Amino acid sequence: MLQLVLLCGSFFLALYLHLIPLLQSFVSFKPQWFILTFIYWNLSIPHRIGVLTTVGLGLLLDVVEGSTFGRHAIALLFVHFICAAGYQRFRVFTIFQQCILIFGITGIYLITYFWLGTLLNSMKQDITFLSGALSSAIVWPVVLLFLRSIRRRYNIK
């Protein structure tokens, strides 16, 4: 039970960090805290994060942000598929290699999310939204070490 509470607590902490307002000039550089937490748990305990959990978390993000229902869910499904397909390979990479992969995975998430926004709402977006993927790759070692310490300390399996 404690493991489930800690897992949900880490997602709520990531959601809180995701919703912290920044100055307009720094919004595109904001790390994708929720996606980083999702990727970590998806790689470390893939048997706990399934398709229904992924869709539920995506819909939670849609409700909290007030975006079109399903945009985050579809983008998270892409991330889930990538992580589920290569989690064993991802684990043996060095931190630097993982940062490069995090940049790619987060970039795919952001491209999917903004593409769906363009498709559904005909909104225009420039390429600066990918700077969030770069900042996410930079903070990945901190997220990795923090969540790994929680997982090891409380034996989350």
C-alpha positions in Angstrom: 0.0 0.0 0.0 2.9 2.4 0.9 4.4 1.6 -2.5 1.2 2.7 -4.3 1.0 5.9 -2.2 4.6 6.8 -3.0 4.1 6.1 -6.7 1.0 8.3 -6.8 2.8 10.9 -4.6 5.6 11.1 -7.1 3.2 11.7 -9.9 1.4 14.4 -7.9 4.7 16.1 -7.1 5.6 16.0 -10.8 2.2 17.4 -11.6 2.7 20.2 -9.1 6.1 21.0 -10.7 4.5 20.9 -14.1 1.9 23.5 -13.1 4.3 26.0 -11.5 3.9 29.2 -13.5 7.0 30.8 -15.1 7.7 34.0 -16.8 6.5 34.1 -20.4 10.0 34.1 -21.7 10.9 30.9 -19.8 7.8 28.9 -20.5 9.2 27.0 -23.5 12.3 26.1 -21.5 10.3 24.4 -18.7 11.3 20.8 -18.1 8.5 18.2 -18.6 8.5 17.0 -15.0 5.5 14.8 -15.4 6.8 13.1 -18.5 10.2 12.5 -16.8 8.5 10.9 -13.9 6.3 8.8 -16.2 9.4 7.7 -18.1 11.3 6.8 -15.0 8.5 4.6 -13.5 7.8 3.1 -16.9 11.5 2.0 -17.2 12.0 0.9 -13.7 8.7 -1.0 -13.0 7.2 -1.6 -16.4 4.8 -4.2 -15.1 3.0 -1.6 -13.0 2.6 1.1 -15.7 0.2 -0.3 -18.3 -1.9 1.2 -21.1 -4.9 2.0 -18.8 -2.6 3.8 -16.3 -1.0 5.7 -19.2 -4.4 6.8 -20.6 -5.6 7.7 -17.1 -2.5 9.9 -16.5 -2.9 11.5 -19.9 -6.5 12.3 -19.2 -5.5 13.7 -15.8 -3.1 16.0 -17.5 -5.8 17.1 -20.0 -8.2 17.9 -17.2 -5.7 19.8 -15.2 -4.4 21.8 -18.1 -7.8 22.3 -19.7 -6.5 21.0 -23.1 -8.4 19.1 -25.7 -9.5 15.8 -24.1 -7.1 13.0 -25.2 -4.1 15.0 -26.4 -1.9 14.1 -23.5 -3.2 10.6 -23.4 -2.2 9.9 -27.1 1.2 11.5 -26.7 1.8 9.5 -23.5 0.8 6.3 -25.3 3.7 7.0 -27.8 6.1 7.4 -24.9 4.7 4.3 -23.2 5.3 2.3 -26.4 8.9 3.5 -26.8 9.7 2.8 -23.1 8.0 -0.6 -23.1 9.8 -1.7 -26.3 13.3 -0.7 -25.1 13.4 -0.5 -21.3 15.9 -3.3 -21.0 18.3 -1.6 -23.3 17.7 1.8 -21.8 18.7 0.6 -18.3 22.3 -0.3 -19.3 23.1 3.1 -21.0 25.2 5.7 -19.3 23.7 8.8 -17.8 24.8 10.8 -20.8 23.3 8.3 -23.3 20.1 8.3 -21.2 20.0 12.1 -21.5 20.2 11.9 -25.3 17.3 9.3 -25.3 15.3 11.5 -22.9 15.7 14.4 -25.3 14.4 12.2 -28.1 11.5 10.7 -26.2 10.4 14.0 -24.7 10.8 15.6 -28.2 8.5 12.9 -29.6 6.0 13.6 -26.9 6.0 17.3 -27.5 5.8 17.0 -31.2 2.8 14.6 -30.9 1.1 16.9 -28.4 1.6 20.0 -30.4 0.8 18.3 -33.7 -2.5 17.2 -32.2 -3.1 20.7 -31.1 -2.5 22.0 -34.6 -4.7 19.4 -36.1 -7.6 19.9 -33.7 -7.5 23.6 -32.9 -5.6 24.9 -35.9 -3.2 26.7 -33.6 0.3 27.8 -34.8 3.4 26.8 -32.9 7.0 27.5 -33.7 9.9 25.1 -33.0 10.8 26.6 -29.6 8.6 24.1 -27.9 11.4 21.6 -28.3 13.5 23.5 -25.9 11.4 21.8 -23.2 12.9 18.5 -24.4 16.4 19.9 -24.0 15.8 21.2 -20.5 14.2 17.8 -19.6 17.3 16.0 -20.8 19.4 18.3 -18.7 17.5 17.7 -15.5 17.1 13.9 -16.1 20.0 12.9 -13.9 18.4 14.7 -10.9 15.0 13.1 -11.5 16.7 9.7 -12.0 18.7 9.9 -8.8 15.8 11.2 -6.8 13.2 8.7 -7.9 15.8 5.8 -7.8 16.5 6.7 -4.1 12.8 6.6 -3.3 12.4 3.3 -5.2 15.3 1.7 -3.4 14.6 3.0 0.0 11.0 1.9 0.1 11.6 -1.2 -2.1 9.0 -0.3 -4.8 8.7 -3.2 -7.1 
